Amino acid sequence: MSRQSNLAVAGYLTLVFLAGAAIGGFADHLYVARTAHVHLTPEQFRRKVVGDLEKRLSLQPAQVDQLNKIFEATGERFQEIHKRIEPDIAALRTDHDNRVKAILNDQQRTEYEKWRAERDKEHAERR
């Protein structure tokens, strides 16, 4: 083989290696992003955020106490609001499902209901 052929082969192998590394890195990023998501309880979330802010802002102990109280009060208000709007959200979901089912044939409707049940189960598991 000539020197020029050897360089071309080496160049192609390098390109294939770099493309594989790039695709592998991207695939790993997608996998980690999809599987590393952990759903925190409100209490865990509050502790994490307060801890992050305590470090980042160099908060004094009194400020941490005040921040915890703010988060607790806000959490209670969120719960109150959520309880008030939950019936409207449930009605909207029902209306949505009924409208979707209305455009489907019997086979599609059956499959849609299976899909909906799977989604509802996943949602319940995350809570």
KOLBA-140683 format. One record per residue: residue number from 0; x, y, z of N, C-alpha, C, O in turn; chain; residue in one letter. Coordinates in Angstrom, 2 decimals. Layout:
> k n.c1 n.c2 n.c3 ca.c1 ca.c2 ca.c3 c.c1 c.c2 c.c3 o.c1 o.c2 o.c3 c r
> NUM X Y Z X Y Z X Y Z X Y Z A A;
...
//
This chain:
> k n.c1 n.c2 n.c3 ca.c1 ca.c2 ca.c3 c.c1 c.c2 c.c3 o.c1 o.c2 o.c3 c r
> 0 0.83 -1.18 0.00 0.00 0.00 0.00 0.87 1.24 0.00 1.97 1.27 0.55 A M;
> 1 0.33 2.24 -0.63 1.09 3.48 -0.68 0.86 4.29 0.59 -0.09 4.06 1.34 A S;
> 2 1.75 5.20 0.80 1.67 6.05 1.99 0.36 6.85 1.99 -0.24 7.05 3.04 A R;
> 3 -0.07 7.29 0.82 -1.32 8.05 0.71 -2.52 7.18 1.09 -3.45 7.66 1.75 A Q;
> 4 -2.52 5.91 0.69 -3.60 4.98 1.03 -3.64 4.74 2.54 -4.71 4.71 3.14 A S;
> 5 -2.48 4.57 3.14 -2.40 4.36 4.58 -2.95 5.55 5.35 -3.66 5.38 6.34 A N;
> 6 -2.64 6.74 4.89 -3.15 7.95 5.55 -4.67 8.04 5.40 -5.37 8.44 6.34 A L;
> 7 -5.19 7.67 4.24 -6.63 7.71 4.01 -7.34 6.72 4.93 -8.36 7.05 5.54 A A;
> 8 -6.79 5.50 5.04 -7.38 4.49 5.92 -7.33 4.96 7.37 -8.32 4.83 8.10 A V;
> 9 -6.23 5.51 7.78 -6.09 6.00 9.15 -7.09 7.14 9.40 -7.69 7.23 10.46 A A;
> 10 -7.24 7.99 8.41 -8.20 9.09 8.53 -9.62 8.59 8.67 -10.37 9.08 9.51 A G;
> 11 -10.00 7.61 7.85 -11.35 7.04 7.94 -11.58 6.35 9.28 -12.64 6.50 9.89 A Y;
> 12 -10.60 5.61 9.74 -10.73 4.95 11.04 -10.88 5.97 12.17 -11.66 5.77 13.10 A L;
> 13 -10.13 7.04 12.09 -10.25 8.10 13.09 -11.63 8.71 13.07 -12.23 8.95 14.12 A T;
> 14 -12.16 8.98 11.87 -13.50 9.54 11.75 -14.56 8.59 12.32 -15.48 9.03 13.02 A L;
> 15 -14.44 7.31 12.01 -15.40 6.33 12.53 -15.31 6.27 14.06 -16.34 6.22 14.74 A V;
> 16 -14.10 6.28 14.59 -13.93 6.26 16.04 -14.55 7.49 16.68 -15.27 7.37 17.67 A F;
> 17 -14.27 8.66 16.14 -14.81 9.90 16.70 -16.34 9.95 16.60 -17.01 10.41 17.52 A L;
> 18 -16.89 9.48 15.48 -18.34 9.44 15.33 -18.95 8.49 16.36 -19.97 8.81 16.96 A A;
> 19 -18.33 7.34 16.55 -18.82 6.39 17.54 -18.75 6.96 18.95 -19.68 6.77 19.75 A G;
> 20 -17.67 7.65 19.26 -17.54 8.26 20.59 -18.59 9.34 20.79 -19.18 9.43 21.87 A A;
> 21 -18.84 10.15 19.77 -19.85 11.20 19.88 -21.24 10.61 20.06 -22.00 11.05 20.92 A A;
> 22 -21.57 9.61 19.27 -22.89 8.97 19.37 -23.03 8.26 20.72 -24.09 8.33 21.35 A I;
> 23 -21.98 7.60 21.16 -22.01 6.93 22.47 -22.18 7.92 23.60 -22.95 7.67 24.53 A G;
> 24 -21.49 9.03 23.53 -21.62 10.06 24.56 -23.02 10.64 24.59 -23.59 10.84 25.66 A G;
> 25 -23.58 10.90 23.42 -24.94 11.43 23.34 -25.94 10.42 23.87 -26.85 10.78 24.62 A F;
> 26 -25.79 9.15 23.50 -26.70 8.11 23.98 -26.61 7.97 25.50 -27.62 7.81 26.17 A A;
> 27 -25.40 8.04 26.04 -25.22 7.96 27.49 -25.90 9.14 28.17 -26.55 8.97 29.20 A D;
> 28 -25.75 10.33 27.60 -26.41 11.52 28.16 -27.92 11.34 28.19 -28.56 11.65 29.19 A H;
> 29 -28.49 10.84 27.10 -29.93 10.62 27.06 -30.38 9.59 28.09 -31.39 9.77 28.76 A L;
> 30 -29.62 8.51 28.20 -29.96 7.46 29.15 -29.92 7.99 30.58 -30.85 7.75 31.36 A Y;
> 31 -28.87 8.70 30.93 -28.73 9.23 32.29 -29.83 10.26 32.56 -30.42 10.26 33.64 A V;
> 32 -30.09 11.12 31.59 -31.12 12.14 31.79 -32.49 11.50 31.99 -33.31 12.00 32.76 A A;
> 33 -32.74 10.41 31.31 -34.05 9.76 31.39 -34.20 8.91 32.66 -35.29 8.84 33.23 A R;
> 34 -33.12 8.27 33.09 -33.23 7.35 34.23 -32.81 7.97 35.55 -33.15 7.43 36.61 A T;
> 35 -32.10 9.08 35.52 -31.59 9.67 36.77 -32.60 10.58 37.43 -32.37 11.05 38.55 A A;
> 36 -33.72 10.85 36.77 -34.73 11.74 37.34 -35.34 11.06 38.57 -35.91 9.98 38.48 A H;
> 37 -35.20 11.71 39.68 -35.76 11.20 40.93 -36.82 12.18 41.39 -36.55 13.38 41.51 A V;
> 38 -38.00 11.68 41.65 -39.08 12.54 42.11 -38.97 12.69 43.62 -39.09 11.71 44.36 A H;
> 39 -38.75 13.91 44.07 -38.60 14.17 45.49 -39.95 14.51 46.11 -40.82 15.09 45.46 A L;
> 40 -40.10 14.13 47.35 -41.30 14.55 48.09 -41.16 16.05 48.33 -40.05 16.59 48.24 A T;
> 41 -42.25 16.74 48.64 -42.13 18.18 48.93 -41.14 18.47 50.06 -40.39 19.45 49.99 A P;
> 42 -41.13 17.62 51.08 -40.19 17.82 52.20 -38.74 17.64 51.74 -37.88 18.43 52.11 A E;
> 43 -38.48 16.61 50.93 -37.13 16.39 50.41 -36.71 17.55 49.51 -35.57 18.01 49.57 A Q;
> 44 -37.63 18.01 48.68 -37.34 19.13 47.79 -37.00 20.38 48.61 -36.02 21.07 48.32 A F;
> 45 -37.81 20.66 49.63 -37.57 21.83 50.47 -36.19 21.75 51.12 -35.45 22.73 51.12 A R;
> 46 -35.86 20.58 51.68 -34.55 20.43 52.33 -33.41 20.63 51.34 -32.40 21.26 51.65 A R;
> 47 -33.58 20.08 50.13 -32.53 20.22 49.12 -32.35 21.68 48.73 -31.22 22.18 48.69 A K;
> 48 -33.45 22.37 48.44 -33.35 23.77 48.01 -32.79 24.63 49.13 -31.91 25.46 48.89 A V;
> 49 -33.28 24.45 50.33 -32.78 25.24 51.46 -31.29 24.97 51.67 -30.51 25.90 51.90 A V;
> 50 -30.90 23.71 51.60 -29.47 23.37 51.74 -28.62 24.00 50.65 -27.54 24.53 50.93 A G;
> 51 -29.11 23.95 49.42 -28.37 24.57 48.31 -28.24 26.07 48.52 -27.16 26.64 48.34 A D;
> 52 -29.34 26.72 48.91 -29.29 28.17 49.13 -28.43 28.52 50.33 -27.72 29.53 50.32 A L;
> 53 -28.48 27.70 51.36 -27.66 27.95 52.55 -26.18 27.99 52.17 -25.45 28.88 52.61 A E;
> 54 -25.76 27.03 51.36 -24.36 26.99 50.93 -24.04 28.12 49.96 -23.05 28.84 50.13 A K;
> 55 -24.86 28.26 48.95 -24.57 29.22 47.89 -24.62 30.66 48.38 -23.83 31.49 47.93 A R;
> 56 -25.54 30.97 49.29 -25.70 32.33 49.76 -25.02 32.58 51.11 -25.08 33.68 51.64 A L;
> 57 -24.37 31.55 51.65 -23.72 31.64 52.97 -24.71 32.19 54.00 -24.43 33.16 54.70 A S;
> 58 -25.87 31.54 54.09 -26.91 32.00 55.00 -26.53 31.76 56.45 -25.86 30.79 56.78 A L;
> 59 -26.97 32.66 57.29 -26.81 32.52 58.73 -27.90 31.57 59.24 -28.93 31.42 58.59 A Q;
> 60 -27.69 30.93 60.41 -28.70 30.01 60.94 -30.09 30.64 61.06 -31.09 29.98 60.78 A P;
> 61 -30.17 31.90 61.47 -31.47 32.56 61.58 -32.13 32.69 60.20 -33.35 32.55 60.08 A A;
> 62 -31.33 32.95 59.18 -31.87 33.06 57.84 -32.38 31.70 57.34 -33.40 31.63 56.66 A Q;
> 63 -31.67 30.63 57.69 -32.09 29.29 57.31 -33.43 28.98 57.96 -34.32 28.42 57.32 A V;
> 64 -33.58 29.34 59.24 -34.86 29.13 59.93 -35.98 29.89 59.24 -37.07 29.35 59.02 A D;
> 65 -35.72 31.15 58.90 -36.73 31.97 58.23 -37.08 31.39 56.86 -38.24 31.35 56.48 A Q;
> 66 -36.06 30.92 56.14 -36.29 30.34 54.81 -37.13 29.07 54.92 -38.02 28.85 54.10 A L;
> 67 -36.84 28.25 55.92 -37.65 27.04 56.15 -39.11 27.40 56.41 -40.01 26.75 55.88 A N;
> 68 -39.34 28.42 57.21 -40.71 28.86 57.51 -41.41 29.36 56.25 -42.59 29.09 56.03 A K;
> 69 -40.68 30.09 55.42 -41.25 30.59 54.16 -41.66 29.42 53.28 -42.75 29.41 52.71 A I;
> 70 -40.76 28.43 53.15 -41.07 27.27 52.32 -42.25 26.49 52.87 -43.09 26.02 52.11 A F;
> 71 -42.32 26.33 54.19 -43.44 25.61 54.80 -44.76 26.33 54.54 -45.75 25.69 54.18 A E;
> 72 -44.78 27.64 54.71 -46.00 28.42 54.48 -46.41 28.36 53.01 -47.59 28.23 52.69 A A;
> 73 -45.44 28.47 52.14 -45.74 28.40 50.70 -46.27 27.02 50.34 -47.21 26.91 49.55 A T;
> 74 -45.68 25.99 50.91 -46.16 24.62 50.65 -47.60 24.43 51.09 -48.40 23.80 50.39 A G;
> 75 -47.93 24.99 52.25 -49.32 24.89 52.72 -50.27 25.61 51.77 -51.37 25.12 51.49 A E;
> 76 -49.86 26.77 51.29 -50.71 27.52 50.36 -50.87 26.76 49.04 -51.96 26.74 48.47 A R;
> 77 -49.78 26.14 48.56 -49.87 25.33 47.34 -50.88 24.20 47.53 -51.69 23.93 46.64 A F;
> 78 -50.83 23.54 48.68 -51.77 22.45 48.94 -53.21 22.95 48.96 -54.10 22.30 48.41 A Q;
> 79 -53.44 24.10 49.56 -54.79 24.67 49.59 -55.29 24.97 48.18 -56.43 24.65 47.82 A E;
> 80 -54.43 25.59 47.38 -54.81 25.93 46.00 -55.06 24.67 45.20 -56.02 24.59 44.43 A I;
> 81 -54.18 23.68 45.37 -54.33 22.43 44.63 -55.66 21.75 44.97 -56.35 21.25 44.08 A H;
> 82 -56.02 21.74 46.24 -57.29 21.14 46.65 -58.47 21.86 46.00 -59.46 21.23 45.62 A K;
> 83 -58.37 23.19 45.88 -59.45 23.96 45.30 -59.61 23.71 43.80 -60.73 23.67 43.29 A R;
> 84 -58.50 23.53 43.10 -58.58 23.40 41.64 -58.65 21.95 41.17 -58.92 21.70 40.00 A I;
> 85 -58.41 20.99 42.06 -58.41 19.58 41.65 -59.70 19.16 40.95 -59.63 18.45 39.95 A E;
> 86 -60.89 19.57 41.43 -62.10 19.18 40.71 -62.13 19.71 39.27 -62.59 19.02 38.35 A P;
> 87 -61.65 20.93 39.07 -61.61 21.49 37.72 -60.63 20.72 36.83 -60.89 20.49 35.65 A D;
> 88 -59.49 20.34 37.41 -58.50 19.58 36.65 -59.06 18.21 36.28 -58.89 17.76 35.14 A I;
> 89 -59.73 17.55 37.22 -60.32 16.24 36.95 -61.38 16.35 35.86 -61.45 15.49 34.97 A A;
> 90 -62.21 17.40 35.90 -63.23 17.60 34.87 -62.60 17.85 33.51 -63.08 17.35 32.49 A A;
> 91 -61.51 18.62 33.49 -60.81 18.88 32.23 -60.23 17.60 31.65 -60.32 17.36 30.45 A L;
> 92 -59.63 16.76 32.50 -59.07 15.48 32.03 -60.18 14.59 31.46 -60.00 13.98 30.40 A R;
> 93 -61.30 14.52 32.15 -62.42 13.71 31.67 -62.92 14.22 30.33 -63.15 13.43 29.41 A T;
> 94 -63.09 15.53 30.22 -63.53 16.12 28.95 -62.54 15.82 27.84 -62.93 15.47 26.73 A D;
> 95 -61.26 15.95 28.14 -60.21 15.67 27.16 -60.30 14.22 26.68 -60.32 13.95 25.48 A H;
> 96 -60.36 13.29 27.63 -60.44 11.87 27.28 -61.68 11.58 26.44 -61.61 10.84 25.46 A D;
> 97 -62.81 12.14 26.82 -64.04 11.92 26.06 -63.94 12.46 24.64 -64.41 11.83 23.70 A N;
> 98 -63.31 13.61 24.49 -63.15 14.19 23.15 -62.20 13.35 22.29 -62.44 13.16 21.10 A R;
> 99 -61.13 12.85 22.91 -60.19 11.99 22.17 -60.89 10.70 21.76 -60.79 10.27 20.61 A V;
> 100 -61.59 10.07 22.70 -62.29 8.80 22.41 -63.33 8.97 21.31 -63.58 8.04 20.54 A K;
> 101 -63.94 10.14 21.23 -64.99 10.38 20.24 -64.47 10.31 18.81 -65.24 10.03 17.89 A A;
> 102 -63.18 10.56 18.61 -62.64 10.53 17.24 -62.02 9.19 16.88 -61.56 9.00 15.75 A I;
> 103 -62.00 8.24 17.84 -61.35 6.95 17.62 -62.37 5.87 17.29 -63.53 5.94 17.69 A L;
> 104 -61.90 4.87 16.52 -62.76 3.70 16.30 -62.64 2.78 17.51 -61.86 3.04 18.42 A N;
> 105 -63.42 1.70 17.53 -63.46 0.82 18.70 -62.09 0.25 19.05 -61.72 0.22 20.22 A D;
> 106 -61.35 -0.20 18.05 -60.02 -0.77 18.30 -59.08 0.30 18.86 -58.35 0.05 19.82 A Q;
> 107 -59.09 1.47 18.27 -58.23 2.55 18.74 -58.63 2.98 20.15 -57.76 3.27 20.97 A Q;
> 108 -59.91 3.02 20.43 -60.39 3.42 21.75 -59.90 2.45 22.81 -59.49 2.85 23.90 A R;
> 109 -59.95 1.15 22.49 -59.46 0.13 23.42 -57.98 0.34 23.70 -57.54 0.28 24.85 A T;
> 110 -57.22 0.58 22.66 -55.78 0.79 22.82 -55.50 2.09 23.58 -54.60 2.14 24.42 A E;
> 111 -56.28 3.12 23.29 -56.13 4.40 23.99 -56.39 4.21 25.49 -55.66 4.76 26.31 A Y;
> 112 -57.40 3.46 25.83 -57.71 3.22 27.24 -56.59 2.45 27.94 -56.31 2.70 29.11 A E;
> 113 -55.95 1.51 27.24 -54.80 0.81 27.80 -53.66 1.79 28.05 -53.03 1.80 29.10 A K;
> 114 -53.41 2.63 27.03 -52.34 3.62 27.14 -52.62 4.56 28.31 -51.72 4.88 29.08 A W;
> 115 -53.86 5.00 28.44 -54.25 5.92 29.51 -54.04 5.27 30.87 -53.55 5.91 31.80 A R;
> 116 -54.41 3.98 30.99 -54.22 3.26 32.25 -52.73 3.17 32.60 -52.36 3.32 33.76 A A;
> 117 -51.88 2.92 31.59 -50.44 2.86 31.83 -49.92 4.20 32.32 -49.14 4.27 33.26 A E;
> 118 -50.37 5.28 31.67 -49.96 6.63 32.07 -50.41 6.95 33.49 -49.65 7.51 34.29 A R;
> 119 -51.65 6.59 33.80 -52.16 6.86 35.15 -51.37 6.09 36.19 -51.10 6.60 37.28 A D;
> 120 -51.00 4.84 35.87 -50.21 4.04 36.80 -48.83 4.65 37.00 -48.36 4.75 38.14 A K;
> 121 -48.17 5.08 35.92 -46.85 5.72 36.04 -46.94 6.99 36.88 -46.08 7.26 37.71 A E;
> 122 -48.00 7.75 36.65 -48.18 8.99 37.41 -48.36 8.68 38.89 -47.79 9.36 39.75 A H;
> 123 -49.17 7.67 39.20 -49.40 7.31 40.60 -48.12 6.82 41.26 -47.90 7.08 42.44 A A;
> 124 -47.27 6.12 40.52 -46.01 5.62 41.08 -45.03 6.75 41.38 -44.23 6.65 42.30 A E;
> 125 -45.11 7.82 40.60 -44.22 8.96 40.82 -44.63 9.77 42.03 -43.82 10.51 42.59 A R;
> 126 -45.85 9.65 42.44 -46.34 10.45 43.59 -45.95 9.84 44.84 -46.27 10.36 45.91 A R;
//
